[in-house]
Amino acid sequence: MECLFFSLEKEEIQMANYRIPKEIRTELKINKVLYLFDLLFIIGLVVFTMTTKPLVHPMFQIPYYIFMLIVGVLLIVRPNTNPQKRMFEVLFIMLARKRSTYCAIDQEQD
């Protein structure tokens, strides 16, 4: 009886050959440089810009649109020093870190 159970279990193990993904945080790419998050971020920034438009003097509205476009692009750009994160994430980490904590970086670590 034990041999029968063992052989069935062995068949189940061989049949359960699933492909396990190596990463689960893959971002959706729209084209070579634009990701879905970037597009949604720019859309949110456009909505914010249109919402705050009445607060800006009519003479400064076009420069305001240009300024917000430049800020939006600069916030979604990935810096060369840390290509896994966007610039707004880097700025948030920099502002939220504890200044009293010192973290040493090993130069010999490769």
N, CA, C and O atoms as CSV, one atom per row, in Angstrom:
chain,resi,resn,atom,element,x,y,z
A,1,MET,N,N,0.819,-1.188,0.000
A,1,MET,CA,C,0.000,0.000,0.000
A,1,MET,C,C,0.869,1.261,0.000
A,1,MET,O,O,0.551,2.234,-0.683
A,2,GLU,N,N,1.951,1.244,0.755
A,2,GLU,CA,C,2.836,2.399,0.802
A,2,GLU,C,C,3.521,2.616,-0.538
A,2,GLU,O,O,3.727,3.762,-0.935
A,3,CYS,N,N,3.873,1.569,-1.234
A,3,CYS,CA,C,4.524,1.715,-2.538
A,3,CYS,C,C,3.580,2.375,-3.539
A,3,CYS,O,O,4.011,3.199,-4.345
A,4,LEU,N,N,2.297,2.019,-3.494
A,4,LEU,CA,C,1.321,2.616,-4.393
A,4,LEU,C,C,1.192,4.116,-4.124
A,4,LEU,O,O,1.142,4.912,-5.062
A,5,PHE,N,N,1.139,4.500,-2.866
A,5,PHE,CA,C,1.039,5.914,-2.506
A,5,PHE,C,C,2.284,6.678,-2.941
A,5,PHE,O,O,2.192,7.800,-3.439
A,6,PHE,N,N,3.437,6.065,-2.750
A,6,PHE,CA,C,4.689,6.702,-3.122
A,6,PHE,C,C,4.770,6.922,-4.630
A,6,PHE,O,O,5.236,7.970,-5.078
A,7,SER,N,N,4.327,5.956,-5.403
A,7,SER,CA,C,4.404,6.089,-6.850
A,7,SER,C,C,3.425,7.146,-7.352
A,7,SER,O,O,3.738,7.862,-8.304
A,8,LEU,N,N,2.247,7.262,-6.735
A,8,LEU,CA,C,1.299,8.297,-7.140
A,8,LEU,C,C,1.851,9.686,-6.810
A,8,LEU,O,O,1.703,10.632,-7.584
A,9,GLU,N,N,2.480,9.780,-5.658
A,9,GLU,CA,C,3.046,11.063,-5.257
A,9,GLU,C,C,4.169,11.468,-6.205
A,9,GLU,O,O,4.311,12.648,-6.526
A,10,LYS,N,N,4.949,10.524,-6.645
A,10,LYS,CA,C,6.051,10.811,-7.551
A,10,LYS,C,C,5.517,11.293,-8.901
A,10,LYS,O,O,6.093,12.200,-9.502
A,11,GLU,N,N,4.418,10.695,-9.388
A,11,GLU,CA,C,3.816,11.133,-10.642
A,11,GLU,C,C,3.269,12.553,-10.516
A,11,GLU,O,O,3.393,13.351,-11.445
A,12,GLU,N,N,2.673,12.864,-9.387
A,12,GLU,CA,C,2.138,14.204,-9.185
A,12,GLU,C,C,3.257,15.246,-9.180
A,12,GLU,O,O,3.095,16.349,-9.703
A,13,ILE,N,N,4.362,14.892,-8.600
A,13,ILE,CA,C,5.492,15.823,-8.561
A,13,ILE,C,C,6.010,16.064,-9.970
A,13,ILE,O,O,6.340,17.200,-10.311
A,14,GLN,N,N,6.088,15.042,-10.788
A,14,GLN,CA,C,6.576,15.203,-12.141
A,14,GLN,C,C,5.577,15.978,-13.000
A,14,GLN,O,O,5.990,16.735,-13.879
A,15,MET,N,N,4.290,15.810,-12.771
A,15,MET,CA,C,3.284,16.497,-13.560
A,15,MET,C,C,3.190,17.977,-13.176
A,15,MET,O,O,2.800,18.799,-14.005
A,16,ALA,N,N,3.531,18.320,-11.969
A,16,ALA,CA,C,3.423,19.697,-11.498
A,16,ALA,C,C,4.692,20.472,-11.831
A,16,ALA,O,O,5.406,20.924,-10.936
A,17,ASN,N,N,4.968,20.623,-13.120
A,17,ASN,CA,C,6.148,21.358,-13.571
A,17,ASN,C,C,5.702,22.740,-14.029
A,17,ASN,O,O,5.422,22.958,-15.208
A,18,TYR,N,N,5.638,23.672,-13.078
A,18,TYR,CA,C,5.170,25.018,-13.360
A,18,TYR,C,C,6.346,25.942,-13.572
A,18,TYR,O,O,7.408,25.762,-12.977
A,19,ARG,N,N,6.152,26.923,-14.415
A,19,ARG,CA,C,7.174,27.952,-14.597
A,19,ARG,C,C,6.961,29.028,-13.545
A,19,ARG,O,O,5.884,29.621,-13.469
A,20,ILE,N,N,7.962,29.278,-12.749
A,20,ILE,CA,C,7.879,30.275,-11.687
A,20,ILE,C,C,8.551,31.550,-12.196
A,20,ILE,O,O,9.716,31.513,-12.592
A,21,PRO,N,N,7.834,32.675,-12.190
A,21,PRO,CA,C,8.454,33.920,-12.670
A,21,PRO,C,C,9.578,34.373,-11.753
A,21,PRO,O,O,9.507,34.211,-10.535
A,22,LYS,N,N,10.608,34.937,-12.350
A,22,LYS,CA,C,11.757,35.395,-11.568
A,22,LYS,C,C,11.470,36.711,-10.857
A,22,LYS,O,O,12.053,36.984,-9.808
A,23,GLU,N,N,10.581,37.528,-11.413
A,23,GLU,CA,C,10.215,38.777,-10.758
A,23,GLU,C,C,8.727,39.029,-10.961
A,23,GLU,O,O,8.137,38.604,-11.954
A,24,ILE,N,N,8.135,39.729,-10.000
A,24,ILE,CA,C,6.703,39.981,-10.088
A,24,ILE,C,C,6.389,41.471,-10.152
A,24,ILE,O,O,5.220,41.855,-10.193
A,25,ARG,N,N,7.405,42.302,-10.162
A,25,ARG,CA,C,7.195,43.747,-10.190
A,25,ARG,C,C,7.547,44.352,-11.538
A,25,ARG,O,O,8.034,45.481,-11.590
A,26,THR,N,N,7.316,43.640,-12.621
A,26,THR,CA,C,7.621,44.144,-13.937
A,26,THR,C,C,6.639,45.249,-14.305
A,26,THR,O,O,5.429,45.100,-14.132
A,27,GLU,N,N,7.164,46.343,-14.808
A,27,GLU,CA,C,6.317,47.466,-15.199
A,27,GLU,C,C,5.862,47.287,-16.645
A,27,GLU,O,O,6.571,46.700,-17.462
A,28,LEU,N,N,4.685,47.793,-16.946
A,28,LEU,CA,C,4.155,47.712,-18.296
A,28,LEU,C,C,4.753,48.826,-19.144
A,28,LEU,O,O,4.689,50.002,-18.783
A,29,LYS,N,N,5.338,48.439,-20.281
A,29,LYS,CA,C,5.931,49.412,-21.185
A,29,LYS,C,C,4.930,49.764,-22.269
A,29,LYS,O,O,4.302,48.883,-22.856
A,30,ILE,N,N,4.785,51.048,-22.530
A,30,ILE,CA,C,3.934,51.487,-23.630
A,30,ILE,C,C,4.768,51.572,-24.910
A,30,ILE,O,O,4.341,51.096,-25.962
A,31,ASN,N,N,5.941,52.169,-24.821
A,31,ASN,CA,C,6.912,52.152,-25.910
A,31,ASN,C,C,8.302,52.030,-25.294
A,31,ASN,O,O,8.418,51.652,-24.128
A,32,LYS,N,N,9.359,52.339,-26.042
A,32,LYS,CA,C,10.723,52.108,-25.550
A,32,LYS,C,C,11.066,52.888,-24.290
A,32,LYS,O,O,11.810,52.391,-23.444
A,33,VAL,N,N,10.543,54.088,-24.150
A,33,VAL,CA,C,10.928,54.926,-23.011
A,33,VAL,C,C,9.786,55.220,-22.052
A,33,VAL,O,O,10.036,55.672,-20.935
A,34,LEU,N,N,8.552,54.983,-22.447
A,34,LEU,CA,C,7.403,55.372,-21.631
A,34,LEU,C,C,6.730,54.150,-21.013
A,34,LEU,O,O,6.342,53.214,-21.713
A,35,TYR,N,N,6.602,54.178,-19.692
A,35,TYR,CA,C,5.922,53.117,-18.966
A,35,TYR,C,C,4.500,53.565,-18.635
A,35,TYR,O,O,4.186,54.753,-18.717
A,36,LEU,N,N,3.649,52.622,-18.263
A,36,LEU,CA,C,2.266,52.940,-17.928
A,36,LEU,C,C,2.203,53.883,-16.727
A,36,LEU,O,O,1.397,54.814,-16.715
A,37,PHE,N,N,3.040,53.652,-15.725
A,37,PHE,CA,C,3.061,54.529,-14.553
A,37,PHE,C,C,3.426,55.954,-14.944
A,37,PHE,O,O,2.843,56.909,-14.431
A,38,ASP,N,N,4.389,56.102,-15.853
A,38,ASP,CA,C,4.790,57.434,-16.303
A,38,ASP,C,C,3.628,58.148,-16.988
A,38,ASP,O,O,3.399,59.334,-16.752
A,39,LEU,N,N,2.902,57.432,-17.827
A,39,LEU,CA,C,1.758,58.023,-18.509
A,39,LEU,C,C,0.689,58.455,-17.507
A,39,LEU,O,O,0.142,59.552,-17.615
A,40,LEU,N,N,0.390,57.594,-16.534
A,40,LEU,CA,C,-0.599,57.943,-15.517
A,40,LEU,C,C,-0.129,59.120,-14.659
A,40,LEU,O,O,-0.938,59.956,-14.257
A,41,PHE,N,N,1.163,59.186,-14.382
A,41,PHE,CA,C,1.722,60.297,-13.622
A,41,PHE,C,C,1.561,61.608,-14.387
A,41,PHE,O,O,1.167,62.620,-13.808
A,42,ILE,N,N,1.862,61.593,-15.681
A,42,ILE,CA,C,1.723,62.795,-16.506
A,42,ILE,C,C,0.252,63.202,-16.605
A,42,ILE,O,O,-0.062,64.392,-16.560
A,43,ILE,N,N,-0.653,62.230,-16.740
A,43,ILE,CA,C,-2.085,62.543,-16.783
A,43,ILE,C,C,-2.520,63.178,-15.459
A,43,ILE,O,O,-3.266,64.158,-15.462
A,44,GLY,N,N,-2.065,62.632,-14.335
A,44,GLY,CA,C,-2.378,63.212,-13.032
A,44,GLY,C,C,-1.820,64.616,-12.888
A,44,GLY,O,O,-2.461,65.486,-12.299
A,45,LEU,N,N,-0.637,64.838,-13.420
A,45,LEU,CA,C,-0.037,66.173,-13.365
A,45,LEU,C,C,-0.815,67.164,-14.229
A,45,LEU,O,O,-0.964,68.328,-13.858
A,46,VAL,N,N,-1.311,66.707,-15.379
A,46,VAL,CA,C,-2.129,67.574,-16.233
A,46,VAL,C,C,-3.428,67.935,-15.511
A,46,VAL,O,O,-3.868,69.084,-15.562
A,47,VAL,N,N,-4.039,66.962,-14.842
A,47,VAL,CA,C,-5.266,67.239,-14.076
A,47,VAL,C,C,-4.967,68.242,-12.958
A,47,VAL,O,O,-5.741,69.173,-12.738
A,48,PHE,N,N,-3.855,68.055,-12.258
A,48,PHE,CA,C,-3.458,69.000,-11.203
A,48,PHE,C,C,-3.221,70.398,-11.781
A,48,PHE,O,O,-3.627,71.398,-11.189
A,49,THR,N,N,-2.560,70.458,-12.945
A,49,THR,CA,C,-2.283,71.744,-13.582
A,49,THR,C,C,-3.579,72.446,-13.981
A,49,THR,O,O,-3.723,73.653,-13.784
A,50,MET,N,N,-4.510,71.694,-14.537
A,50,MET,CA,C,-5.796,72.290,-14.939
A,50,MET,C,C,-6.623,72.719,-13.718
A,50,MET,O,O,-7.367,73.698,-13.776
A,51,THR,N,N,-6.483,71.979,-12.620
A,51,THR,CA,C,-7.212,72.329,-11.403
A,51,THR,C,C,-6.661,73.610,-10.778
A,51,THR,O,O,-7.425,74.429,-10.266
A,52,THR,N,N,-5.353,73.784,-10.817
A,52,THR,CA,C,-4.732,74.963,-10.210
A,52,THR,C,C,-4.615,76.134,-11.188
A,52,THR,O,O,-4.088,77.185,-10.823
A,53,LYS,N,N,-5.092,75.972,-12.410
A,53,LYS,CA,C,-5.037,77.046,-13.415
A,53,LYS,C,C,-5.707,78.332,-12.954
A,53,LYS,O,O,-5.155,79.405,-13.199
A,54,PRO,N,N,-6.871,78.287,-12.297
A,54,PRO,CA,C,-7.479,79.563,-11.861
A,54,PRO,C,C,-6.671,80.315,-10.805
A,54,PRO,O,O,-6.893,81.507,-10.595
A,55,LEU,N,N,-5.751,79.646,-10.149
A,55,LEU,CA,C,-4.937,80.311,-9.129
A,55,LEU,C,C,-3.760,81.085,-9.723
A,55,LEU,O,O,-3.106,81.860,-9.024
A,56,VAL,N,N,-3.493,80.874,-11.013
A,56,VAL,CA,C,-2.354,81.508,-11.673
A,56,VAL,C,C,-2.857,82.708,-12.474
A,56,VAL,O,O,-3.897,82.636,-13.128
A,57,HIS,N,N,-2.122,83.790,-12.416
A,57,HIS,CA,C,-2.472,85.003,-13.170
A,57,HIS,C,C,-2.506,84.658,-14.664
A,57,HIS,O,O,-1.664,83.892,-15.134
A,58,PRO,N,N,-3.473,85.214,-15.423
A,58,PRO,CA,C,-3.592,84.881,-16.857
A,58,PRO,C,C,-2.319,85.139,-17.671
A,58,PRO,O,O,-2.072,84.446,-18.658
A,59,MET,N,N,-1.534,86.096,-17.283
A,59,MET,CA,C,-0.297,86.383,-18.004
A,59,MET,C,C,0.742,85.266,-17.813
A,59,MET,O,O,1.600,85.063,-18.672
A,60,PHE,N,N,0.662,84.551,-16.698
A,60,PHE,CA,C,1.647,83.513,-16.389
A,60,PHE,C,C,1.147,82.096,-16.653
A,60,PHE,O,O,1.820,81.136,-16.276
A,61,GLN,N,N,-0.015,81.935,-17.290
A,61,GLN,CA,C,-0.557,80.590,-17.476
A,61,GLN,C,C,0.259,79.754,-18.460
A,61,GLN,O,O,0.491,78.573,-18.205
A,62,ILE,N,N,0.698,80.330,-19.573
A,62,ILE,CA,C,1.509,79.558,-20.530
A,62,ILE,C,C,2.862,79.191,-19.918
A,62,ILE,O,O,3.273,78.037,-20.038
A,63,PRO,N,N,3.581,80.126,-19.262
A,63,PRO,CA,C,4.818,79.698,-18.590
A,63,PRO,C,C,4.555,78.653,-17.493
A,63,PRO,O,O,5.400,77.793,-17.243
A,64,TYR,N,N,3.398,78.725,-16.846
A,64,TYR,CA,C,3.037,77.745,-15.819
A,64,TYR,C,C,2.892,76.359,-16.443
A,64,TYR,O,O,3.362,75.372,-15.877
A,65,TYR,N,N,2.238,76.279,-17.614
A,65,TYR,CA,C,2.101,74.985,-18.302
A,65,TYR,C,C,3.466,74.426,-18.686
A,65,TYR,O,O,3.725,73.234,-18.520
A,66,ILE,N,N,4.335,75.290,-19.197
A,66,ILE,CA,C,5.681,74.838,-19.592
A,66,ILE,C,C,6.466,74.380,-18.364
A,66,ILE,O,O,7.147,73.356,-18.407
A,67,PHE,N,N,6.372,75.134,-17.277
A,67,PHE,CA,C,7.060,74.772,-16.043
A,67,PHE,C,C,6.571,73.426,-15.518
A,67,PHE,O,O,7.378,72.580,-15.133
A,68,MET,N,N,5.254,73.222,-15.501
A,68,MET,CA,C,4.708,71.956,-14.989
A,68,MET,C,C,5.092,70.779,-15.889
A,68,MET,O,O,5.313,69.676,-15.389
A,69,LEU,N,N,5.173,70.992,-17.196
A,69,LEU,CA,C,5.613,69.942,-18.107
A,69,LEU,C,C,7.061,69.557,-17.829
A,69,LEU,O,O,7.397,68.374,-17.783
A,70,ILE,N,N,7.918,70.559,-17.643
A,70,ILE,CA,C,9.335,70.290,-17.343
A,70,ILE,C,C,9.466,69.572,-16.001
A,70,ILE,O,O,10.241,68.622,-15.883
A,71,VAL,N,N,8.722,70.013,-14.993
A,71,VAL,CA,C,8.761,69.363,-13.679
A,71,VAL,C,C,8.280,67.914,-13.790
A,71,VAL,O,O,8.878,67.016,-13.197
A,72,GLY,N,N,7.209,67.683,-14.542
A,72,GLY,CA,C,6.685,66.328,-14.710
A,72,GLY,C,C,7.687,65.399,-15.370
A,72,GLY,O,O,7.864,64.260,-14.936
A,73,VAL,N,N,8.343,65.880,-16.417
A,73,VAL,CA,C,9.342,65.056,-17.107
A,73,VAL,C,C,10.534,64.795,-16.188
A,73,VAL,O,O,11.043,63.675,-16.140
A,74,LEU,N,N,10.984,65.819,-15.458
A,74,LEU,CA,C,12.129,65.629,-14.563
A,74,LEU,C,C,11.815,64.668,-13.412
A,74,LEU,O,O,12.710,63.977,-12.925
A,75,LEU,N,N,10.568,64.620,-12.980
A,75,LEU,CA,C,10.217,63.726,-11.878
A,75,LEU,C,C,10.114,62.266,-12.293
A,75,LEU,O,O,10.285,61.383,-11.452
A,76,ILE,N,N,9.839,61.985,-13.569
A,76,ILE,CA,C,9.730,60.580,-13.994
A,76,ILE,C,C,11.008,60.053,-14.632
A,76,ILE,O,O,11.102,58.862,-14.927
A,77,VAL,N,N,11.993,60.920,-14.849
A,77,VAL,CA,C,13.273,60.476,-15.403
A,77,VAL,C,C,13.985,59.601,-14.377
A,77,VAL,O,O,13.916,59.852,-13.174
A,78,ARG,N,N,14.666,58.575,-14.867
A,78,ARG,CA,C,15.445,57.700,-13.980
A,78,ARG,C,C,16.893,58.204,-13.950
A,78,ARG,O,O,17.529,58.329,-14.996
A,79,PRO,N,N,17.411,58.492,-12.753
A,79,PRO,CA,C,18.791,58.998,-12.676
A,79,PRO,C,C,19.813,57.905,-13.020
A,79,PRO,O,O,19.546,56.716,-12.850
A,80,ASN,N,N,20.981,58.329,-13.504
A,80,ASN,CA,C,22.037,57.379,-13.866
A,80,ASN,C,C,22.602,56.664,-12.646
A,80,ASN,O,O,23.059,55.526,-12.754
A,81,THR,N,N,22.577,57.310,-11.503
A,81,THR,CA,C,23.158,56.714,-10.304
A,81,THR,C,C,22.284,55.610,-9.719
A,81,THR,O,O,22.793,54.726,-9.029
A,82,ASN,N,N,20.981,55.644,-9.981
A,82,ASN,CA,C,20.065,54.627,-9.465
A,82,ASN,C,C,18.955,54.394,-10.496
A,82,ASN,O,O,17.859,54.937,-10.355
A,83,PRO,N,N,19.234,53.586,-11.539
A,83,PRO,CA,C,18.258,53.438,-12.625
A,83,PRO,C,C,17.016,52.628,-12.255
A,83,PRO,O,O,16.087,52.558,-13.060
A,84,GLN,N,N,16.961,52.016,-11.076
A,84,GLN,CA,C,15.767,51.273,-10.670
A,84,GLN,C,C,14.671,52.191,-10.143
A,84,GLN,O,O,13.511,51.788,-10.068
A,85,LYS,N,N,15.022,53.400,-9.784
A,85,LYS,CA,C,14.047,54.320,-9.182
A,85,LYS,C,C,13.891,55.559,-10.054
A,85,LYS,O,O,14.799,55.943,-10.792
A,86,ARG,N,N,12.726,56.169,-9.951
A,86,ARG,CA,C,12.485,57.433,-10.643
A,86,ARG,C,C,12.956,58.576,-9.751
A,86,ARG,O,O,13.196,58.403,-8.556
A,87,MET,N,N,13.080,59.747,-10.369
A,87,MET,CA,C,13.631,60.895,-9.644
A,87,MET,C,C,12.756,61.287,-8.454
A,87,MET,O,O,13.290,61.668,-7.412
A,88,PHE,N,N,11.430,61.208,-8.576
A,88,PHE,CA,C,10.591,61.593,-7.441
A,88,PHE,C,C,10.761,60.613,-6.283
A,88,PHE,O,O,10.624,61.010,-5.126
A,89,GLU,N,N,11.057,59.332,-6.567
A,89,GLU,CA,C,11.327,58.378,-5.487
A,89,GLU,C,C,12.648,58.701,-4.799
A,89,GLU,O,O,12.756,58.616,-3.575
A,90,VAL,N,N,13.647,59.068,-5.587
A,90,VAL,CA,C,14.951,59.435,-5.031
A,90,VAL,C,C,14.818,60.682,-4.154
A,90,VAL,O,O,15.388,60.744,-3.064
A,91,LEU,N,N,14.065,61.670,-4.633
A,91,LEU,CA,C,13.866,62.889,-3.840
A,91,LEU,C,C,13.118,62.594,-2.546
A,91,LEU,O,O,13.448,63.148,-1.497
A,92,PHE,N,N,12.110,61.722,-2.615
A,92,PHE,CA,C,11.365,61.370,-1.402
A,92,PHE,C,C,12.256,60.653,-0.400
A,92,PHE,O,O,12.204,60.953,0.793
A,93,ILE,N,N,13.071,59.714,-0.861
A,93,ILE,CA,C,13.985,58.999,0.036
A,93,ILE,C,C,14.972,59.971,0.658
A,93,ILE,O,O,15.278,59.875,1.847
A,94,MET,N,N,15.472,60.907,-0.140
A,94,MET,CA,C,16.434,61.878,0.370
A,94,MET,C,C,15.805,62.781,1.443
A,94,MET,O,O,16.447,63.099,2.444
A,95,LEU,N,N,14.568,63.184,1.230
A,95,LEU,CA,C,13.911,64.064,2.204
A,95,LEU,C,C,13.421,63.316,3.440
A,95,LEU,O,O,13.347,63.901,4.520
A,96,ALA,N,N,13.084,62.032,3.302
A,96,ALA,CA,C,12.511,61.278,4.412
A,96,ALA,C,C,13.559,60.550,5.255
A,96,ALA,O,O,13.229,60.022,6.318
A,97,ARG,N,N,14.793,60.512,4.810
A,97,ARG,CA,C,15.805,59.756,5.566
A,97,ARG,C,C,16.154,60.465,6.870
A,97,ARG,O,O,15.962,61.672,7.019
A,98,LYS,N,N,16.664,59.688,7.790
A,98,LYS,CA,C,17.097,60.250,9.069
A,98,LYS,C,C,18.500,60.826,8.899
A,98,LYS,O,O,19.433,60.112,8.534
A,99,ARG,N,N,18.634,62.078,9.156
A,99,ARG,CA,C,19.933,62.726,8.978
A,99,ARG,C,C,20.925,62.358,10.083
A,99,ARG,O,O,22.134,62.504,9.901
A,100,SER,N,N,20.433,61.889,11.206
A,100,SER,CA,C,21.330,61.521,12.296
A,100,SER,C,C,21.916,60.119,12.124
A,100,SER,O,O,22.799,59.731,12.889
A,101,THR,N,N,21.447,59.358,11.145
A,101,THR,CA,C,21.925,57.999,10.910
A,101,THR,C,C,22.994,58.014,9.826
A,101,THR,O,O,22.815,58.626,8.773
A,102,TYR,N,N,24.103,57.337,10.091
A,102,TYR,CA,C,25.199,57.246,9.138
A,102,TYR,C,C,25.297,55.827,8.633
A,102,TYR,O,O,25.350,54.892,9.433
A,103,CYS,N,N,25.323,55.643,7.335
A,103,CYS,CA,C,25.475,54.318,6.734
A,103,CYS,C,C,26.765,54.308,5.935
A,103,CYS,O,O,26.908,55.051,4.964
A,104,ALA,N,N,27.697,53.473,6.340
A,104,ALA,CA,C,28.966,53.371,5.629
A,104,ALA,C,C,28.786,52.543,4.357
A,104,ALA,O,O,28.002,51.595,4.325
A,105,ILE,N,N,29.518,52.912,3.321
A,105,ILE,CA,C,29.480,52.179,2.056
A,105,ILE,C,C,30.829,51.515,1.857
A,105,ILE,O,O,31.864,52.182,1.853
A,106,ASP,N,N,30.817,50.190,1.690
A,106,ASP,CA,C,32.048,49.449,1.454
A,106,ASP,C,C,32.464,49.604,0.005
A,106,ASP,O,O,31.693,49.280,-0.899
A,107,GLN,N,N,33.668,50.094,-0.230
A,107,GLN,CA,C,34.174,50.243,-1.591
A,107,GLN,C,C,34.713,48.921,-2.127
A,107,GLN,O,O,34.814,48.746,-3.341
A,108,GLU,N,N,35.060,47.993,-1.245
A,108,GLU,CA,C,35.630,46.711,-1.662
A,108,GLU,C,C,34.545,45.691,-2.026
A,108,GLU,O,O,34.869,44.589,-2.469
A,109,GLN,N,N,33.312,46.025,-1.855
A,109,GLN,CA,C,32.199,45.106,-2.102
A,109,GLN,C,C,31.873,45.090,-3.601
A,109,GLN,O,O,31.358,46.074,-4.131
A,110,ASP,N,N,32.171,43.982,-4.281
A,110,ASP,CA,C,31.878,43.854,-5.730
A,110,ASP,C,C,31.279,42.518,-6.044
A,110,ASP,O,O,30.972,42.237,-7.203
